[in-house]
Amino acid sequence: MSTLKPQTELDSKSLELQHLDLNDSAHDAVKGEMAAEHEHIQKELTLWQNLKLYRKCVFWAAVMSASLIMEGYDKALIGNFWAQPAFSQRYGVYVPSTNSYTVTAPWQVAIGQAATIGSFFGLILGGWQVDRFGYRNVMLVNMVCMLPSVVLVTFAPNQVALLLGQMLCGIPWGVFAALAPAYSSELCPIGLRGYLTTYVNLCWVIGQFIAAGVVLGTTSMTGEWAYRLPFCLQLLWPLILIPLYWFCPESPWWLVRKGRLDDAEAVVRRVSDVSLANEAAGAVAAMVRTNKIELEANQGHNPRWRDCFKGIDLRRTEISAISWATQVMSGGSYTIGFCTYFFRQAGLASTDAFKMGLGVTACAFVGTLLSWLLIHHCARRTIFVGGVGTLAVIHFIIGGLAIVSATGNLGAKWAQSTLTLIWVLTYDFTIGPLAYCIVGESSSTRLRAKTVAISRNVYYIAVIFSNVISPYMLNPTQWNLQGKTNFVWGPIAALCAVWGYFRLPEMKNRSFYELDVLFENKVGARHFKKTVVESQADGHATIRRE
């Protein structure tokens, strides 16, 4: 396919596509040409041109993804409360041997995983809701539902109420996790899709950063507000986001699936620069063409959960689910979630371990920002395979250093901790944010919400497995593997890299229509990049290998 050289100034005339009535079947051939021309022009825009012309898309995608700051905040927050005296006195039991209160292990596990269990059901609920009511309405209603759930968590009188509150909070978080990357991928043009889907990962990190600051600021507090205040601060997100969601545009792809073509065109005009007013018809024509080919593949029926496990959509579900689960199976939940505990087991003092824990959060933030440079210059497959492979190598090195540090070598202990920071930086430079991008691109548009929900639930199952087994591997009273735990995650990460090489296709700079055609023709993962899709006037396409 021919390409144009990057332009310093966008020729607005090249984007002026004649508005046609998309409901008139006599114009099918012309609409096909409009769709093809629109997608071609989209691919020729530079990053800065995209940011200028679609700055409103960037804003609304960022607003939608901001809902996940809440989940990142809470997940980082709850783990810090186990050692807080006021929290332990309220929800724990007195231990005479230590003359202190502690939350028992079963309650730690139950409360710690309650939000994840709630999210599991929230994902299923969100996948069902969005197909019927649209992204805007579902996000708005679930954000309102967050308010009483946060109040229950803040003023929970006992462990049962706290457990219930965390689970209820998890339900809308699951909805947000399913909808945020899907909405970003549908609202944004091809050139911005990778950046705004990976921004979801940055929202998680921002939440963790805020939690670290809140915990640090409340360490000197005594009494019940030492833990109630951090919980109560979660009310700020709904109060800020609910008014914004009221004005949030609906996904034009969802409107096309509902046959509301005029509304879809109006949304495209709203989120685009005024100079692109005449381009809206071409954008909607491209959506109609993609929706048509997916309807034919699904024999015209409405999206169903079982469709995600049938035919070519099974392959797309596999790609989405395993890519997301790789975040965990490469050692993400273990390394990031238990980093402070790992530093203590590696032999660092508690103050040094806490400082290194803050360093982990800083590395995650910097790594996600740097990942945008990598996504711009490198292929998705290269980032995935190279990144996860590098994580596996670092795991093996840390495991080897753990053997050396067992002899009392202080340098080896610090080397383990330093390599852990490098591991986190590499993770958030590669697979951490990239998984959101892959999930946002790999599914068909009609099954996107359901595929994302299934994939995220696979991720949560992996998280629960990791969170249950990791304390046993690290705890000195259990398996006491300490740093040698990395010898467990290293081989698993290596297997994920091998999977990526053979099963993950290259989807960068592809329209959803092209991806549908490539999957429909069962093009091999390693041949995606060099396969050219040539569209026909009737909406169908042919492919050829370069």
N, C-alpha and C positions, 0 to 999 in steps of 0.2 A: 504494500500500500504506500503510495507516495506521501511524503510529508513536506510541510512548509518550514522554512527557516523561522525561528522565533522572531516576532515583530516587537519593536519598541512601542509602537502605537497601534492600537487595534483599529482595523478598518471597519468602521461601523456599518458601512454599506454591505460588506460581505455577510453580515448577520441579519440583514433585513429579508426575512422570509415572508412571502405573501400569506396573509391570513385566509384560510379556507374553512368551510364548514366541514368539520371532521365527521359529522353524521351522514354526509352525502356519499353514498357508495360509489358514485360516478367519479369521485376524485381519488380512488384508492391508489392508482399509480402515482399521482402527483404527491399524495401524502407519503408514500414510500420514499420518494425522492427527497421530500422535505425532511423526513426522519434521518435518512442517510447523510444529508448535507449538515443537519444539526449536529450529529455525532462526530462527523469529520471536523467541523469547526471547533467543537469542544476540545478535541484532542490537540489542536494547534495552539490553544491559548497557553501562555506562560503562567507561572504561578502568580506573578504580580498582577497580570491581567485578570486572572480569576478572582483574586482578592479584591480588586477594584470593582469588578462588574457584579460579583456575588457576595459582597460584604454583608448583606442582610441575611443570606444563607448561613454565613459563618456565625453571625450573632445568634440566630435562632437555634442552630445546632448546638452551640455552646450553652445556651440557656437550658435546652432539653437535657444535655449531658450533665449539667450541674447538679441534677438530682442525685447522682451517684457520689457526690461529695459526702452526703449523709451516711452512706453505707461504709465508705472508707473511714470516716470519722468514728463511727460506732465500733467497727471491728478493731480499730486500734485502741479505742477507749476502754472497752470491757476487759481486755487483757491486763491493763494497768491497775485495775481496781482490786485484783486478788491480794495485792500486798498493801492496800490502803487500810489503815486501822479502823476508820469510821465505817467503811463499807463492810469490812470483815465483822465488825461488832454487830451490825444490823442484820447481815445475812449469813453469818457464820456461827461457829460453836466455840466455846471456851476450851482451850487446851492447857491443862494444869502444868504440864511439863515445860511449856514455854511461857506460861503466864500471859498468854495472848489469845486473841480470837483468830480463827481461820475459816474460810469457806471450804467445806469438805470437797474431796476430789469428785464424787459423783455430781454434786451440784455445780462445780466448776465446769465439768463436761457438759451438763445439761443446759446451763445458762449460756455457756460459750457457744454452743451449737444451735441454740433455739432460733436465732435470727436466720441461720443458714437453712434450717428446716422450714421456717416460714417462707423464705425466698424460693425454696423448691416448689411450693404450692403457688406462690405468687407468679412465678414464671409461667406455669400452666394457665393460671387465670388471665395473665396478661396476653398470652398468645391467643386465647379465645376472645377476650374483650376487644382487642385492637381490630380484628377482622370485622367486627360488628359495629363498633362505635368510633373507630379512628384513633389516631395517636393523641391528638389534642384533648379530647374528652376523657380518655382513659388516664392520661397523666394528671389531668386536673382533679378528677374524682379521687384517685389514689393519693395524691398529695394532701387533699383535705382529710382523708382517712388517717394520715400520719399524725395529725394533731392529737386526737385522744390517745393514740398508742404511745406517743412520747410522754404525755401526761401520766399515763399508767406506769411507765418505766420510772419516771422521776419520783413518784410518790408511792412506789410499791412497798407495802408494809411487810412483806415476807418473800421468801424465795419463790413460792408458787406464783405470786403476782408478778414478780420480776421476770420469771420464765415466760409467763403468758404475754407480758408486755413486749419482751424481746421478739417472741414469735410473731406477734401481731405487727410489729415494726418490719419484720422480715418480709411479710407478704407484699406490701407496696415496694420495698426495695427490689424484690424479685421482678415485679412489673417494670420498674425503672431499668433494671439490668437488661431486660429483654427489648425494651423499646428504644433506649437511647442510641445504641449503635445502629439499629435498623432505621430509625428516623434520620440520623445523620447521613447514612448511605443513600437514602431516597431523596432527601431534600437538596443535597449538594451536587454540583457538577462533577464530571469525571476527574478533573484536575485537582479537586479539593477533597475528594472522597477519602483518600488515605490519611490526610492530616486530621480531619475532623472525626473520623472513627477512632483513631489512636488517641485523640484528645480525651476520650473516655477514661483511658488509663491515667492520664494526668489528673483527672478529677478525683480518682481514688487516692492518688498520692497527696493531693492538696488536702483531702480529708484527714489523712494520716498526719500531715504536718500540723494542721489545726489541733488535732487531738493531742499531739506531743506538746504543743504550746500550752494548751489548757491544763493538761496534767501537771506540767512544770509550774504553772501559775497557781495551782490549787494544792501543791504539796505541803505548804505551810498552814493550810486551813485545818481546823478541827471541827468535829460535829458532823451532822448529817448533810449539811450543804457542801461538804468537801467532795461528795460524789453526786449530790442532787444537782448542783450548778452545772457540771459538765453535761449531765443528761439533759437538763432544761435548755441548754444552749441549742439543742437540736430543733427547738421550735422556730429558730430564726429562719431555717431553710424554707419550710412551708410558707411562712409569712412573707418571705421575699419572692418565692417562685410562683405562688398561686396567682398573684396579679399578672405576672408575666405570661403564665400559661393561658390565661384568659384571652390574651391577644395573639397567642402563638398560631402560626399558619398550619393548616392541615397538610399532611404529605400529599403532594399532587399525584403520586403513584396510587395511593389509597383511593383518591377521588376517581382516578381513571378506572380502577378495578370495580368501583361502584357505578360506573357509567356517567359520572358527573363531569363531563369533559369541559364545559364552560367554567365550572368552579376550579378545575385543575389549571386551566389556562389563566384564570385570575390570580391564583396562588403563584404561578410562575412569574407573572408580571410583578406581583407584590415583592417577591424576594430577589428580583433581578434589578440591575441598574435601569434607569428610565430609557437609556439609549437602546435597550434590548426589548422594547415593547413589542416590536414586530416579530421577535424571535420566539415568542411564547407558543405560537401555533406549531412551529417545528419541534419544540421540546415535547409538547403533548403528543404530537404525531409519533415521535420516537417511543413514548410510553405506550401508546395504543398498539404499535407494532409489536413491542415486546410482550404486552399482555395477550395479544392475539396468539402468538406462537406458544405461550405457556398454557393458554386455554385449550389449544389443540392437543398439546401433550397430555393434559389432564382430562381430556374428553369433555370439556366444557363445564364440569361440576365445580362447586365451591370448594375452597381449600379445606382439607381434612387432615387430622393428625396422622392417620395411617399413610397418607400420600408421601410423607417425609421418609418413609421406609420402603418405598416402591420405586422400581426402575431407576432412572438416572438421578432422581432426587435422593435415593439412598446414598449414592456416592457423594452428593453435595452435603448431606447431613453428616456423613463420616468426616469430610474435610473440616466442616465447621466445628463439630464436637471434639475431634482429636486435637485440632489446633488450639482450642480453648483449654482442654484438659492438659495439654503440654505445659501450660503455665505452672500447673501443680506438679505434674510428673517429672518435670525437669528439676524439681526441688524448690519451686517458688514459695509455696506455703511454709515449708520447713525452714528455709533459709531466712525469709523475711519475717515470718510469724514468730519464730523462736530464736531470733538473732541475739537478743539480750541474754536469754538463758544460755544460748550456745557460748557466748563470750564468757559468761561466768564459769561454765563447764570447761572452757579452754584454759582457765586459770587467771583471768583478769579480775582485778578488784571491782567491786560493785559500781563505784563511781566511773571507772574507766569503761565498764560494760555499758552503762547508761549513755555515756558520751558516744561510744561506738554505735549504739542503737540509733541515736539521732543522726549519726553519719550515714547510716543505712537509708534513712528517710531522705536525706539530702542527695545521696547518690541516685535514688529512685527518681527524684524530681529532675535532676540534671540529665539523667539518662533518657527520660521521656522527651525532654526538649531536644536533645541531640538526635533522637530517633527520627525526627522530622527531616533532618539533613540526609540521613541514611535512606529513608523512604523515597526522598526526591531523586537520589542518584542510583540506587540499587534496586534490583529485582526482589520481589517478595520471597521467592524460593531461596535466593541467595542469603537473604537476611535470616530466614527461618533455619535453614540447614546449617549455615555457618554459625549463627548465634547459639543455637541449642547444642551444636557440637562443641563449641567453646565452653559452654557451661559444664558439659560433661567432663572436659579436660580439667577444668578448675576444681571440680568435685574430687577427682582422683588426686590432684596435688594436695588439696586440703587434708584428705584422708591420710596421705603419706606423711604430711607434717604432724598429724595427730599421733602417729606412731613415734615420731622423734620427740615430740613434746612430752610424751609419757615418761621420758627419762629425766624430766625436769628442765629441759632446755627452754629458757624464757623467750629467746628469739623465735623459736618455732611457734610458741603460743601467740606472739604478736603477729607473726607471719600468717597464721591461720585467720586471725581476725581481719588483717589487711586484705587478704585474698577474698574474704567474705564480702568486703566492701566492693572489691573489683567484680565479684560475681554479681552483686546486686546492680552495679552500674551496667554490666554487660546484659543482664536480664532486661532491664528497663530501656536499654538501647536497642534491643532486638525483639524477642518473643513477647515481652510484657505488653507493649503497645501494639505490636504487629498482629497479635491474635484478634484484637477487636476489628482491625482492618480486614482480615481474612474472613471473619464471621459476617461482616457487613457486605461482603462481595460474593461469597460462595453460594448462597442460597438463591433460589428463584424468587422473583419479586412477590408472587402470589403466596408462597409458603414462607416468606421471610420471618414473620413474627413467630410462627410455630417452630421453624428450624432453629432460630436463635434461642427460643425457650428450651427446646430439647437439649441443645448444645450447652447452654448455661447450666442446666441441671446435671449433665454429665460432669461439668466442671465442679459443681457443688458436691457431687458424690466423691470425686477425687479429693476435694478439700477435706471432707469429713474423714476419709481414709487417712490422709496425711496428718490431720490434727489429732487423730486417735493414736496412730502408731508412733509419731515423732517423739512425744514425751517418754514413751517406753524406751526408745532407742537412746535418748539423751540422759534419762534419769539415772543417777548413780545407784539407786536402790533396785533398779530393774535390769536392763540389758547393759547399761553403762558403756555404750559405744562412744559417747562423746563425739569428737571430731571424726572418728571412723564411721560415723553415720553417713558421711559423704560417699563412702564406698557402696552404699545401698542406692543412693540417688544417681550416682554417676552412670552406671550401666543403663538405668531406666531412661535417663536423658539421652544417652547414645542411641538407644532404640527409637526414641522420638525423632532424632535427627535422621536416622535411616528411613523411617516412615515418611518424613518430609521429602526426602530425595525421590522416593518412588511414587508417592501418592499426591503430593501437593502441587497443583498446577500453578502456572504463572498468570495472575489475573490483573497485573498492573496495566493501567491505561486501556482497559477494555470496558466497553459499554455493557449494560446488563443484557442487551439483545445479543451481542457477540458471545457473551458467556453462555447464554441459553443455547445458541447454535453449536458451540464447541462441546458442551456437555451432551447435547442431543445426539451429536455425531460420534460420541464416545472417543474423543481425541485423548490420547495418553497424556499424563501429567507432564512428562518431559518434552512433549511436542506442542504444548499450548502456545508458547512464545513465538514459535516459527510458523504457526498456522494462520493463514489470512482468511478472513470472513468477507465474502462478497455478497452484498444484499441484492435481492431482486425486487422488481416493481410490485410483485404480489405479496411482499412482506416476508417471503422465504429467503433462504440464502444458500450459497455453495461455499465450500472451503477448499483451500489448496495449500500445500506445504511450500514454504519458501526455499 
